[in-house]
Amino acid sequence: MADCMTNYTDKNIMTDAIETQKFVTGGYNWSANECAHPNIKNVFMDILNEEHCILHDVFDEMHARGWYPTEDAPSAKINEVKTTFTGTQN
């Protein structure tokens, strides 16, 4: 019989939390996209925003602990993306 009392580290728990939040936000995003009723869509959008805030909180905590490292984008790449998306809005 497998040991059900596995000792999870804080990193294991936080990794599970961030993956769960990614899954949850995907579900609410799909629901909002497919919703035909404006009032219900607004509820989904409110929940989606709350879930994204939770996701970002988990990300911030993991990043602060060095468990979710990110690289700074080069200035040239940032400007390229700005130019690309500014051009598509006009």
PyMOL Python script that loads the backbone (N, CA, C, O; Angstrom):
from pymol import cmd

cmd.read_pdbstr("""\
ATOM      1  N   MET A   1       0.845  -1.177   0.000  1.00  0.00           N
ATOM      2  CA  MET A   1       0.000   0.000   0.000  1.00  0.00           C
ATOM      3  C   MET A   1       0.890   1.240   0.000  1.00  0.00           C
ATOM      4  O   MET A   1       1.866   1.308   0.747  1.00  0.00           O
ATOM      5  N   ALA A   2       0.560   2.194  -0.818  1.00  0.00           N
ATOM      6  CA  ALA A   2       1.348   3.428  -0.916  1.00  0.00           C
ATOM      7  C   ALA A   2       1.173   4.257   0.348  1.00  0.00           C
ATOM      8  O   ALA A   2       0.122   4.248   0.989  1.00  0.00           O
ATOM      9  N   ASP A   3       2.225   4.965   0.679  1.00  0.00           N
ATOM     10  CA  ASP A   3       2.203   5.836   1.852  1.00  0.00           C
ATOM     11  C   ASP A   3       1.374   7.082   1.538  1.00  0.00           C
ATOM     12  O   ASP A   3       1.791   7.910   0.728  1.00  0.00           O
ATOM     13  N   CYS A   4       0.219   7.221   2.161  1.00  0.00           N
ATOM     14  CA  CYS A   4      -0.668   8.365   1.922  1.00  0.00           C
ATOM     15  C   CYS A   4      -0.218   9.602   2.688  1.00  0.00           C
ATOM     16  O   CYS A   4      -0.763  10.688   2.493  1.00  0.00           O
ATOM     17  N   MET A   5       0.745   9.445   3.534  1.00  0.00           N
ATOM     18  CA  MET A   5       1.210  10.569   4.354  1.00  0.00           C
ATOM     19  C   MET A   5       2.513  11.134   3.802  1.00  0.00           C
ATOM     20  O   MET A   5       3.441  11.408   4.563  1.00  0.00           O
ATOM     21  N   THR A   6       2.588  11.308   2.504  1.00  0.00           N
ATOM     22  CA  THR A   6       3.779  11.850   1.869  1.00  0.00           C
ATOM     23  C   THR A   6       4.059  13.233   2.428  1.00  0.00           C
ATOM     24  O   THR A   6       3.150  14.046   2.594  1.00  0.00           O
ATOM     25  N   ASN A   7       5.308  13.485   2.712  1.00  0.00           N
ATOM     26  CA  ASN A   7       5.692  14.803   3.212  1.00  0.00           C
ATOM     27  C   ASN A   7       5.973  15.723   2.041  1.00  0.00           C
ATOM     28  O   ASN A   7       7.008  15.619   1.383  1.00  0.00           O
ATOM     29  N   TYR A   8       5.042  16.621   1.791  1.00  0.00           N
ATOM     30  CA  TYR A   8       5.206  17.579   0.711  1.00  0.00           C
ATOM     31  C   TYR A   8       5.962  18.785   1.227  1.00  0.00           C
ATOM     32  O   TYR A   8       5.740  19.246   2.347  1.00  0.00           O
ATOM     33  N   THR A   9       6.854  19.286   0.398  1.00  0.00           N
ATOM     34  CA  THR A   9       7.580  20.497   0.752  1.00  0.00           C
ATOM     35  C   THR A   9       6.731  21.711   0.410  1.00  0.00           C
ATOM     36  O   THR A   9       5.742  21.604  -0.315  1.00  0.00           O
ATOM     37  N   ASP A  10       7.121  22.856   0.933  1.00  0.00           N
ATOM     38  CA  ASP A  10       6.417  24.094   0.575  1.00  0.00           C
ATOM     39  C   ASP A  10       6.458  24.307  -0.931  1.00  0.00           C
ATOM     40  O   ASP A  10       5.482  24.764  -1.525  1.00  0.00           O
ATOM     41  N   LYS A  11       7.590  23.976  -1.546  1.00  0.00           N
ATOM     42  CA  LYS A  11       7.722  24.144  -2.992  1.00  0.00           C
ATOM     43  C   LYS A  11       6.733  23.236  -3.723  1.00  0.00           C
ATOM     44  O   LYS A  11       6.110  23.671  -4.690  1.00  0.00           O
ATOM     45  N   ASN A  12       6.575  21.979  -3.281  1.00  0.00           N
ATOM     46  CA  ASN A  12       5.602  21.062  -3.895  1.00  0.00           C
ATOM     47  C   ASN A  12       4.188  21.623  -3.794  1.00  0.00           C
ATOM     48  O   ASN A  12       3.423  21.583  -4.757  1.00  0.00           O
ATOM     49  N   ILE A  13       3.858  22.136  -2.645  1.00  0.00           N
ATOM     50  CA  ILE A  13       2.511  22.669  -2.416  1.00  0.00           C
ATOM     51  C   ILE A  13       2.274  23.906  -3.281  1.00  0.00           C
ATOM     52  O   ILE A  13       1.208  24.046  -3.881  1.00  0.00           O
ATOM     53  N   MET A  14       3.254  24.799  -3.348  1.00  0.00           N
ATOM     54  CA  MET A  14       3.106  26.017  -4.146  1.00  0.00           C
ATOM     55  C   MET A  14       3.063  25.689  -5.640  1.00  0.00           C
ATOM     56  O   MET A  14       2.327  26.327  -6.392  1.00  0.00           O
ATOM     57  N   THR A  15       3.840  24.706  -6.068  1.00  0.00           N
ATOM     58  CA  THR A  15       3.807  24.290  -7.471  1.00  0.00           C
ATOM     59  C   THR A  15       2.439  23.735  -7.820  1.00  0.00           C
ATOM     60  O   THR A  15       1.899  24.029  -8.886  1.00  0.00           O
ATOM     61  N   ASP A  16       1.880  22.938  -6.932  1.00  0.00           N
ATOM     62  CA  ASP A  16       0.537  22.416  -7.147  1.00  0.00           C
ATOM     63  C   ASP A  16      -0.474  23.557  -7.190  1.00  0.00           C
ATOM     64  O   ASP A  16      -1.388  23.547  -8.014  1.00  0.00           O
ATOM     65  N   ALA A  17      -0.315  24.536  -6.311  1.00  0.00           N
ATOM     66  CA  ALA A  17      -1.250  25.667  -6.268  1.00  0.00           C
ATOM     67  C   ALA A  17      -1.213  26.472  -7.560  1.00  0.00           C
ATOM     68  O   ALA A  17      -2.260  26.855  -8.081  1.00  0.00           O
ATOM     69  N   ILE A  18      -0.018  26.731  -8.081  1.00  0.00           N
ATOM     70  CA  ILE A  18       0.061  27.542  -9.300  1.00  0.00           C
ATOM     71  C   ILE A  18      -0.486  26.769 -10.505  1.00  0.00           C
ATOM     72  O   ILE A  18      -1.145  27.351 -11.366  1.00  0.00           O
ATOM     73  N   GLU A  19      -0.217  25.474 -10.566  1.00  0.00           N
ATOM     74  CA  GLU A  19      -0.757  24.670 -11.662  1.00  0.00           C
ATOM     75  C   GLU A  19      -2.279  24.583 -11.569  1.00  0.00           C
ATOM     76  O   GLU A  19      -2.970  24.628 -12.587  1.00  0.00           O
ATOM     77  N   THR A  20      -2.792  24.462 -10.366  1.00  0.00           N
ATOM     78  CA  THR A  20      -4.240  24.435 -10.168  1.00  0.00           C
ATOM     79  C   THR A  20      -4.869  25.753 -10.598  1.00  0.00           C
ATOM     80  O   THR A  20      -5.900  25.756 -11.271  1.00  0.00           O
ATOM     81  N   GLN A  21      -4.258  26.872 -10.217  1.00  0.00           N
ATOM     82  CA  GLN A  21      -4.787  28.181 -10.599  1.00  0.00           C
ATOM     83  C   GLN A  21      -4.758  28.374 -12.106  1.00  0.00           C
ATOM     84  O   GLN A  21      -5.674  28.977 -12.665  1.00  0.00           O
ATOM     85  N   LYS A  22      -3.734  27.881 -12.768  1.00  0.00           N
ATOM     86  CA  LYS A  22      -3.684  27.971 -14.232  1.00  0.00           C
ATOM     87  C   LYS A  22      -4.854  27.192 -14.835  1.00  0.00           C
ATOM     88  O   LYS A  22      -5.489  27.653 -15.783  1.00  0.00           O
ATOM     89  N   PHE A  23      -5.132  26.023 -14.286  1.00  0.00           N
ATOM     90  CA  PHE A  23      -6.244  25.207 -14.765  1.00  0.00           C
ATOM     91  C   PHE A  23      -7.582  25.910 -14.520  1.00  0.00           C
ATOM     92  O   PHE A  23      -8.440  25.955 -15.402  1.00  0.00           O
ATOM     93  N   VAL A  24      -7.749  26.454 -13.318  1.00  0.00           N
ATOM     94  CA  VAL A  24      -9.001  27.127 -12.948  1.00  0.00           C
ATOM     95  C   VAL A  24      -9.241  28.348 -13.830  1.00  0.00           C
ATOM     96  O   VAL A  24     -10.356  28.550 -14.310  1.00  0.00           O
ATOM     97  N   THR A  25      -8.211  29.165 -14.051  1.00  0.00           N
ATOM     98  CA  THR A  25      -8.398  30.356 -14.888  1.00  0.00           C
ATOM     99  C   THR A  25      -8.737  29.958 -16.318  1.00  0.00           C
ATOM    100  O   THR A  25      -9.511  30.643 -16.987  1.00  0.00           O
ATOM    101  N   GLY A  26      -8.171  28.871 -16.783  1.00  0.00           N
ATOM    102  CA  GLY A  26      -8.509  28.391 -18.122  1.00  0.00           C
ATOM    103  C   GLY A  26      -9.977  28.017 -18.232  1.00  0.00           C
ATOM    104  O   GLY A  26     -10.620  28.302 -19.243  1.00  0.00           O
ATOM    105  N   GLY A  27     -10.507  27.385 -17.203  1.00  0.00           N
ATOM    106  CA  GLY A  27     -11.916  27.001 -17.200  1.00  0.00           C
ATOM    107  C   GLY A  27     -12.848  28.199 -17.180  1.00  0.00           C
ATOM    108  O   GLY A  27     -13.833  28.242 -17.917  1.00  0.00           O
ATOM    109  N   TYR A  28     -12.532  29.175 -16.331  1.00  0.00           N
ATOM    110  CA  TYR A  28     -13.372  30.377 -16.282  1.00  0.00           C
ATOM    111  C   TYR A  28     -13.235  31.193 -17.562  1.00  0.00           C
ATOM    112  O   TYR A  28     -14.207  31.798 -18.014  1.00  0.00           O
ATOM    113  N   ASN A  29     -12.058  31.216 -18.144  1.00  0.00           N
ATOM    114  CA  ASN A  29     -11.876  31.929 -19.407  1.00  0.00           C
ATOM    115  C   ASN A  29     -12.729  31.285 -20.498  1.00  0.00           C
ATOM    116  O   ASN A  29     -13.404  31.983 -21.254  1.00  0.00           O
ATOM    117  N   TRP A  30     -12.699  29.949 -20.580  1.00  0.00           N
ATOM    118  CA  TRP A  30     -13.513  29.241 -21.564  1.00  0.00           C
ATOM    119  C   TRP A  30     -14.989  29.534 -21.327  1.00  0.00           C
ATOM    120  O   TRP A  30     -15.734  29.790 -22.274  1.00  0.00           O
ATOM    121  N   SER A  31     -15.413  29.498 -20.069  1.00  0.00           N
ATOM    122  CA  SER A  31     -16.816  29.738 -19.749  1.00  0.00           C
ATOM    123  C   SER A  31     -17.249  31.146 -20.138  1.00  0.00           C
ATOM    124  O   SER A  31     -18.337  31.335 -20.683  1.00  0.00           O
ATOM    125  N   ALA A  32     -16.409  32.126 -19.863  1.00  0.00           N
ATOM    126  CA  ALA A  32     -16.730  33.510 -20.235  1.00  0.00           C
ATOM    127  C   ALA A  32     -16.806  33.654 -21.747  1.00  0.00           C
ATOM    128  O   ALA A  32     -17.682  34.347 -22.263  1.00  0.00           O
ATOM    129  N   ASN A  33     -15.896  33.006 -22.459  1.00  0.00           N
ATOM    130  CA  ASN A  33     -15.903  33.082 -23.919  1.00  0.00           C
ATOM    131  C   ASN A  33     -17.157  32.466 -24.528  1.00  0.00           C
ATOM    132  O   ASN A  33     -17.647  32.945 -25.550  1.00  0.00           O
ATOM    133  N   GLU A  34     -17.673  31.423 -23.920  1.00  0.00           N
ATOM    134  CA  GLU A  34     -18.806  30.685 -24.471  1.00  0.00           C
ATOM    135  C   GLU A  34     -20.156  31.167 -23.946  1.00  0.00           C
ATOM    136  O   GLU A  34     -21.196  30.675 -24.384  1.00  0.00           O
ATOM    137  N   CYS A  35     -20.156  32.100 -23.037  1.00  0.00           N
ATOM    138  CA  CYS A  35     -21.393  32.526 -22.391  1.00  0.00           C
ATOM    139  C   CYS A  35     -22.184  33.493 -23.277  1.00  0.00           C
ATOM    140  O   CYS A  35     -21.642  34.477 -23.781  1.00  0.00           O
ATOM    141  N   ALA A  36     -23.458  33.200 -23.455  1.00  0.00           N
ATOM    142  CA  ALA A  36     -24.315  34.028 -24.307  1.00  0.00           C
ATOM    143  C   ALA A  36     -25.038  35.123 -23.530  1.00  0.00           C
ATOM    144  O   ALA A  36     -25.463  36.112 -24.127  1.00  0.00           O
ATOM    145  N   HIS A  37     -25.187  34.976 -22.235  1.00  0.00           N
ATOM    146  CA  HIS A  37     -25.933  35.935 -21.432  1.00  0.00           C
ATOM    147  C   HIS A  37     -24.976  36.952 -20.805  1.00  0.00           C
ATOM    148  O   HIS A  37     -24.081  36.566 -20.053  1.00  0.00           O
ATOM    149  N   PRO A  38     -25.150  38.252 -21.104  1.00  0.00           N
ATOM    150  CA  PRO A  38     -24.204  39.274 -20.630  1.00  0.00           C
ATOM    151  C   PRO A  38     -24.022  39.312 -19.116  1.00  0.00           C
ATOM    152  O   PRO A  38     -22.898  39.487 -18.644  1.00  0.00           O
ATOM    153  N   ASN A  39     -25.085  39.155 -18.351  1.00  0.00           N
ATOM    154  CA  ASN A  39     -24.951  39.219 -16.891  1.00  0.00           C
ATOM    155  C   ASN A  39     -24.147  38.041 -16.348  1.00  0.00           C
ATOM    156  O   ASN A  39     -23.326  38.198 -15.444  1.00  0.00           O
ATOM    157  N   ILE A  40     -24.393  36.868 -16.908  1.00  0.00           N
ATOM    158  CA  ILE A  40     -23.642  35.687 -16.468  1.00  0.00           C
ATOM    159  C   ILE A  40     -22.182  35.811 -16.913  1.00  0.00           C
ATOM    160  O   ILE A  40     -21.267  35.451 -16.172  1.00  0.00           O
ATOM    161  N   LYS A  41     -21.976  36.320 -18.120  1.00  0.00           N
ATOM    162  CA  LYS A  41     -20.605  36.529 -18.590  1.00  0.00           C
ATOM    163  C   LYS A  41     -19.858  37.472 -17.645  1.00  0.00           C
ATOM    164  O   LYS A  41     -18.688  37.241 -17.341  1.00  0.00           O
ATOM    165  N   ASN A  42     -20.520  38.525 -17.184  1.00  0.00           N
ATOM    166  CA  ASN A  42     -19.879  39.455 -16.249  1.00  0.00           C
ATOM    167  C   ASN A  42     -19.493  38.769 -14.941  1.00  0.00           C
ATOM    168  O   ASN A  42     -18.452  39.071 -14.358  1.00  0.00           O
ATOM    169  N   VAL A  43     -20.333  37.849 -14.488  1.00  0.00           N
ATOM    170  CA  VAL A  43     -19.998  37.085 -13.273  1.00  0.00           C
ATOM    171  C   VAL A  43     -18.755  36.240 -13.523  1.00  0.00           C
ATOM    172  O   VAL A  43     -17.843  36.212 -12.698  1.00  0.00           O
ATOM    173  N   PHE A  44     -18.720  35.551 -14.663  1.00  0.00           N
ATOM    174  CA  PHE A  44     -17.530  34.758 -14.997  1.00  0.00           C
ATOM    175  C   PHE A  44     -16.288  35.646 -15.073  1.00  0.00           C
ATOM    176  O   PHE A  44     -15.218  35.261 -14.600  1.00  0.00           O
ATOM    177  N   MET A  45     -16.428  36.827 -15.664  1.00  0.00           N
ATOM    178  CA  MET A  45     -15.284  37.734 -15.791  1.00  0.00           C
ATOM    179  C   MET A  45     -14.802  38.212 -14.417  1.00  0.00           C
ATOM    180  O   MET A  45     -13.599  38.333 -14.189  1.00  0.00           O
ATOM    181  N   ASP A  46     -15.740  38.483 -13.505  1.00  0.00           N
ATOM    182  CA  ASP A  46     -15.357  38.882 -12.145  1.00  0.00           C
ATOM    183  C   ASP A  46     -14.607  37.755 -11.434  1.00  0.00           C
ATOM    184  O   ASP A  46     -13.582  37.983 -10.793  1.00  0.00           O
ATOM    185  N   ILE A  47     -15.133  36.542 -11.558  1.00  0.00           N
ATOM    186  CA  ILE A  47     -14.472  35.384 -10.941  1.00  0.00           C
ATOM    187  C   ILE A  47     -13.110  35.159 -11.585  1.00  0.00           C
ATOM    188  O   ILE A  47     -12.127  34.896 -10.893  1.00  0.00           O
ATOM    189  N   LEU A  48     -13.054  35.260 -12.907  1.00  0.00           N
ATOM    190  CA  LEU A  48     -11.785  35.083 -13.621  1.00  0.00           C
ATOM    191  C   LEU A  48     -10.740  36.074 -13.119  1.00  0.00           C
ATOM    192  O   LEU A  48      -9.586  35.707 -12.898  1.00  0.00           O
ATOM    193  N   ASN A  49     -11.144  37.320 -12.942  1.00  0.00           N
ATOM    194  CA  ASN A  49     -10.213  38.325 -12.428  1.00  0.00           C
ATOM    195  C   ASN A  49      -9.715  37.955 -11.027  1.00  0.00           C
ATOM    196  O   ASN A  49      -8.523  38.064 -10.741  1.00  0.00           O
ATOM    197  N   GLU A  50     -10.629  37.521 -10.160  1.00  0.00           N
ATOM    198  CA  GLU A  50     -10.235  37.101  -8.810  1.00  0.00           C
ATOM    199  C   GLU A  50      -9.249  35.936  -8.869  1.00  0.00           C
ATOM    200  O   GLU A  50      -8.262  35.916  -8.133  1.00  0.00           O
ATOM    201  N   GLU A  51      -9.514  34.983  -9.732  1.00  0.00           N
ATOM    202  CA  GLU A  51      -8.632  33.822  -9.859  1.00  0.00           C
ATOM    203  C   GLU A  51      -7.258  34.226 -10.395  1.00  0.00           C
ATOM    204  O   GLU A  51      -6.237  33.682  -9.976  1.00  0.00           O
ATOM    205  N   HIS A  52      -7.239  35.187 -11.328  1.00  0.00           N
ATOM    206  CA  HIS A  52      -5.951  35.682 -11.821  1.00  0.00           C
ATOM    207  C   HIS A  52      -5.172  36.384 -10.709  1.00  0.00           C
ATOM    208  O   HIS A  52      -3.947  36.279 -10.652  1.00  0.00           O
ATOM    209  N   CYS A  53      -5.863  37.091  -9.838  1.00  0.00           N
ATOM    210  CA  CYS A  53      -5.194  37.740  -8.701  1.00  0.00           C
ATOM    211  C   CYS A  53      -4.575  36.694  -7.774  1.00  0.00           C
ATOM    212  O   CYS A  53      -3.453  36.865  -7.299  1.00  0.00           O
ATOM    213  N   ILE A  54      -5.312  35.613  -7.522  1.00  0.00           N
ATOM    214  CA  ILE A  54      -4.772  34.527  -6.696  1.00  0.00           C
ATOM    215  C   ILE A  54      -3.555  33.917  -7.379  1.00  0.00           C
ATOM    216  O   ILE A  54      -2.530  33.682  -6.739  1.00  0.00           O
ATOM    217  N   LEU A  55      -3.669  33.662  -8.672  1.00  0.00           N
ATOM    218  CA  LEU A  55      -2.554  33.108  -9.440  1.00  0.00           C
ATOM    219  C   LEU A  55      -1.327  33.997  -9.326  1.00  0.00           C
ATOM    220  O   LEU A  55      -0.215  33.508  -9.130  1.00  0.00           O
ATOM    221  N   HIS A  56      -1.530  35.303  -9.449  1.00  0.00           N
ATOM    222  CA  HIS A  56      -0.401  36.231  -9.367  1.00  0.00           C
ATOM    223  C   HIS A  56       0.204  36.250  -7.956  1.00  0.00           C
ATOM    224  O   HIS A  56       1.421  36.359  -7.807  1.00  0.00           O
ATOM    225  N   ASP A  57      -0.631  36.145  -6.936  1.00  0.00           N
ATOM    226  CA  ASP A  57      -0.118  36.078  -5.560  1.00  0.00           C
ATOM    227  C   ASP A  57       0.765  34.842  -5.364  1.00  0.00           C
ATOM    228  O   ASP A  57       1.830  34.920  -4.751  1.00  0.00           O
ATOM    229  N   VAL A  58       0.313  33.712  -5.886  1.00  0.00           N
ATOM    230  CA  VAL A  58       1.113  32.480  -5.776  1.00  0.00           C
ATOM    231  C   VAL A  58       2.411  32.642  -6.561  1.00  0.00           C
ATOM    232  O   VAL A  58       3.482  32.271  -6.080  1.00  0.00           O
ATOM    233  N   PHE A  59       2.315  33.196  -7.767  1.00  0.00           N
ATOM    234  CA  PHE A  59       3.511  33.446  -8.574  1.00  0.00           C
ATOM    235  C   PHE A  59       4.496  34.338  -7.819  1.00  0.00           C
ATOM    236  O   PHE A  59       5.685  34.027  -7.744  1.00  0.00           O
ATOM    237  N   ASP A  60       4.003  35.444  -7.261  1.00  0.00           N
ATOM    238  CA  ASP A  60       4.883  36.370  -6.525  1.00  0.00           C
ATOM    239  C   ASP A  60       5.611  35.661  -5.386  1.00  0.00           C
ATOM    240  O   ASP A  60       6.807  35.868  -5.180  1.00  0.00           O
ATOM    241  N   GLU A  61       4.885  34.825  -4.651  1.00  0.00           N
ATOM    242  CA  GLU A  61       5.497  34.110  -3.533  1.00  0.00           C
ATOM    243  C   GLU A  61       6.545  33.113  -4.020  1.00  0.00           C
ATOM    244  O   GLU A  61       7.627  33.011  -3.441  1.00  0.00           O
ATOM    245  N   MET A  62       6.226  32.384  -5.078  1.00  0.00           N
ATOM    246  CA  MET A  62       7.192  31.430  -5.622  1.00  0.00           C
ATOM    247  C   MET A  62       8.413  32.154  -6.188  1.00  0.00           C
ATOM    248  O   MET A  62       9.549  31.719  -5.996  1.00  0.00           O
ATOM    249  N   HIS A  63       8.168  33.245  -6.875  1.00  0.00           N
ATOM    250  CA  HIS A  63       9.267  34.015  -7.463  1.00  0.00           C
ATOM    251  C   HIS A  63      10.176  34.572  -6.363  1.00  0.00           C
ATOM    252  O   HIS A  63      11.400  34.542  -6.495  1.00  0.00           O
ATOM    253  N   ALA A  64       9.586  35.074  -5.290  1.00  0.00           N
ATOM    254  CA  ALA A  64      10.365  35.621  -4.170  1.00  0.00           C
ATOM    255  C   ALA A  64      11.250  34.552  -3.525  1.00  0.00           C
ATOM    256  O   ALA A  64      12.323  34.863  -3.007  1.00  0.00           O
ATOM    257  N   ARG A  65      10.807  33.306  -3.555  1.00  0.00           N
ATOM    258  CA  ARG A  65      11.563  32.202  -2.960  1.00  0.00           C
ATOM    259  C   ARG A  65      12.534  31.549  -3.954  1.00  0.00           C
ATOM    260  O   ARG A  65      13.259  30.616  -3.608  1.00  0.00           O
ATOM    261  N   GLY A  66      12.533  32.055  -5.190  1.00  0.00           N
ATOM    262  CA  GLY A  66      13.428  31.499  -6.204  1.00  0.00           C
ATOM    263  C   GLY A  66      12.915  30.229  -6.843  1.00  0.00           C
ATOM    264  O   GLY A  66      13.675  29.522  -7.505  1.00  0.00           O
ATOM    265  N   TRP A  67      11.637  29.922  -6.658  1.00  0.00           N
ATOM    266  CA  TRP A  67      11.058  28.697  -7.183  1.00  0.00           C
ATOM    267  C   TRP A  67      10.409  28.893  -8.549  1.00  0.00           C
ATOM    268  O   TRP A  67       9.990  27.917  -9.172  1.00  0.00           O
ATOM    269  N   TYR A  68      10.319  30.116  -9.022  1.00  0.00           N
ATOM    270  CA  TYR A  68       9.728  30.409 -10.331  1.00  0.00           C
ATOM    271  C   TYR A  68      10.559  31.527 -10.949  1.00  0.00           C
ATOM    272  O   TYR A  68      10.107  32.668 -11.048  1.00  0.00           O
ATOM    273  N   PRO A  69      11.768  31.192 -11.361  1.00  0.00           N
ATOM    274  CA  PRO A  69      12.654  32.235 -11.887  1.00  0.00           C
ATOM    275  C   PRO A  69      12.180  32.750 -13.246  1.00  0.00           C
ATOM    276  O   PRO A  69      11.618  32.005 -14.048  1.00  0.00           O
ATOM    277  N   THR A  70      12.413  34.005 -13.478  1.00  0.00           N
ATOM    278  CA  THR A  70      12.098  34.615 -14.762  1.00  0.00           C
ATOM    279  C   THR A  70      13.321  35.403 -15.228  1.00  0.00           C
ATOM    280  O   THR A  70      14.187  35.773 -14.436  1.00  0.00           O
ATOM    281  N   GLU A  71      13.362  35.642 -16.511  1.00  0.00           N
ATOM    282  CA  GLU A  71      14.450  36.435 -17.072  1.00  0.00           C
ATOM    283  C   GLU A  71      13.896  37.776 -17.507  1.00  0.00           C
ATOM    284  O   GLU A  71      12.765  37.861 -17.986  1.00  0.00           O
ATOM    285  N   ASP A  72      14.688  38.823 -17.342  1.00  0.00           N
ATOM    286  CA  ASP A  72      14.287  40.130 -17.833  1.00  0.00           C
ATOM    287  C   ASP A  72      14.345  40.128 -19.351  1.00  0.00           C
ATOM    288  O   ASP A  72      15.282  39.603 -19.952  1.00  0.00           O
ATOM    289  N   ALA A  73      13.335  40.719 -19.954  1.00  0.00           N
ATOM    290  CA  ALA A  73      13.308  40.821 -21.408  1.00  0.00           C
ATOM    291  C   ALA A  73      14.220  41.966 -21.846  1.00  0.00           C
ATOM    292  O   ALA A  73      14.240  43.020 -21.210  1.00  0.00           O
ATOM    293  N   PRO A  74      14.972  41.766 -22.926  1.00  0.00           N
ATOM    294  CA  PRO A  74      15.817  42.847 -23.434  1.00  0.00           C
ATOM    295  C   PRO A  74      14.949  44.024 -23.885  1.00  0.00           C
ATOM    296  O   PRO A  74      13.849  43.827 -24.401  1.00  0.00           O
ATOM    297  N   SER A  75      15.445  45.239 -23.691  1.00  0.00           N
ATOM    298  CA  SER A  75      14.698  46.448 -24.061  1.00  0.00           C
ATOM    299  C   SER A  75      14.255  46.422 -25.517  1.00  0.00           C
ATOM    300  O   SER A  75      13.143  46.840 -25.838  1.00  0.00           O
ATOM    301  N   ALA A  76      15.115  45.936 -26.392  1.00  0.00           N
ATOM    302  CA  ALA A  76      14.779  45.892 -27.821  1.00  0.00           C
ATOM    303  C   ALA A  76      13.558  45.008 -28.063  1.00  0.00           C
ATOM    304  O   ALA A  76      12.699  45.348 -28.877  1.00  0.00           O
ATOM    305  N   LYS A  77      13.478  43.890 -27.370  1.00  0.00           N
ATOM    306  CA  LYS A  77      12.340  42.979 -27.535  1.00  0.00           C
ATOM    307  C   LYS A  77      11.059  43.620 -26.993  1.00  0.00           C
ATOM    308  O   LYS A  77       9.993  43.480 -27.593  1.00  0.00           O
ATOM    309  N   ILE A  78      11.161  44.314 -25.874  1.00  0.00           N
ATOM    310  CA  ILE A  78      10.003  45.006 -25.299  1.00  0.00           C
ATOM    311  C   ILE A  78       9.479  46.044 -26.290  1.00  0.00           C
ATOM    312  O   ILE A  78       8.274  46.125 -26.531  1.00  0.00           O
ATOM    313  N   ASN A  79      10.375  46.830 -26.856  1.00  0.00           N
ATOM    314  CA  ASN A  79       9.978  47.846 -27.825  1.00  0.00           C
ATOM    315  C   ASN A  79       9.364  47.228 -29.075  1.00  0.00           C
ATOM    316  O   ASN A  79       8.419  47.774 -29.644  1.00  0.00           O
ATOM    317  N   GLU A  80       9.902  46.093 -29.498  1.00  0.00           N
ATOM    318  CA  GLU A  80       9.359  45.396 -30.674  1.00  0.00           C
ATOM    319  C   GLU A  80       7.916  44.964 -30.425  1.00  0.00           C
ATOM    320  O   GLU A  80       7.054  45.127 -31.288  1.00  0.00           O
ATOM    321  N   VAL A  81       7.662  44.414 -29.242  1.00  0.00           N
ATOM    322  CA  VAL A  81       6.303  43.975 -28.911  1.00  0.00           C
ATOM    323  C   VAL A  81       5.369  45.180 -28.803  1.00  0.00           C
ATOM    324  O   VAL A  81       4.234  45.132 -29.277  1.00  0.00           O
ATOM    325  N   LYS A  82       5.842  46.250 -28.184  1.00  0.00           N
ATOM    326  CA  LYS A  82       5.021  47.465 -28.081  1.00  0.00           C
ATOM    327  C   LYS A  82       4.635  47.965 -29.470  1.00  0.00           C
ATOM    328  O   LYS A  82       3.479  48.305 -29.718  1.00  0.00           O
ATOM    329  N   THR A  83       5.593  48.005 -30.351  1.00  0.00           N
ATOM    330  CA  THR A  83       5.353  48.483 -31.718  1.00  0.00           C
ATOM    331  C   THR A  83       4.366  47.567 -32.433  1.00  0.00           C
ATOM    332  O   THR A  83       3.465  48.040 -33.126  1.00  0.00           O
ATOM    333  N   THR A  84       4.534  46.277 -32.269  1.00  0.00           N
ATOM    334  CA  THR A  84       3.650  45.313 -32.926  1.00  0.00           C
ATOM    335  C   THR A  84       2.208  45.500 -32.460  1.00  0.00           C
ATOM    336  O   THR A  84       1.294  45.569 -33.281  1.00  0.00           O
ATOM    337  N   PHE A  85       2.002  45.582 -31.157  1.00  0.00           N
ATOM    338  CA  PHE A  85       0.643  45.665 -30.656  1.00  0.00           C
ATOM    339  C   PHE A  85       0.045  47.062 -30.775  1.00  0.00           C
ATOM    340  O   PHE A  85      -1.175  47.198 -30.871  1.00  0.00           O
ATOM    341  N   THR A  86       0.858  48.080 -30.770  1.00  0.00           N
ATOM    342  CA  THR A  86       0.347  49.423 -31.010  1.00  0.00           C
ATOM    343  C   THR A  86      -0.151  49.530 -32.436  1.00  0.00           C
ATOM    344  O   THR A  86      -1.172  50.169 -32.689  1.00  0.00           O
ATOM    345  N   GLY A  87       0.546  48.922 -33.360  1.00  0.00           N
ATOM    346  CA  GLY A  87       0.170  48.946 -34.764  1.00  0.00           C
ATOM    347  C   GLY A  87      -1.119  48.203 -35.043  1.00  0.00           C
ATOM    348  O   GLY A  87      -1.840  48.554 -35.977  1.00  0.00           O
ATOM    349  N   THR A  88      -1.432  47.167 -34.245  1.00  0.00           N
ATOM    350  CA  THR A  88      -2.640  46.386 -34.503  1.00  0.00           C
ATOM    351  C   THR A  88      -3.884  47.062 -33.955  1.00  0.00           C
ATOM    352  O   THR A  88      -4.997  46.694 -34.328  1.00  0.00           O
ATOM    353  N   GLN A  89      -3.719  48.035 -33.087  1.00  0.00           N
ATOM    354  CA  GLN A  89      -4.874  48.709 -32.502  1.00  0.00           C
ATOM    355  C   GLN A  89      -5.348  49.885 -33.344  1.00  0.00           C
ATOM    356  O   GLN A  89      -6.439  50.407 -33.113  1.00  0.00           O
ATOM    357  N   ASN A  90      -4.553  50.307 -34.307  1.00  0.00           N
ATOM    358  CA  ASN A  90      -4.938  51.464 -35.118  1.00  0.00           C
ATOM    359  C   ASN A  90      -5.766  51.070 -36.303  1.00  0.00           C
ATOM    360  O   ASN A  90      -6.171  51.929 -37.086  1.00  0.00           O
TER     361      ASN A  90
END
""", "prot")
cmd.dss("prot")
cmd.show_as("cartoon", "prot")
cmd.util.cbc("prot")
cmd.orient("prot")
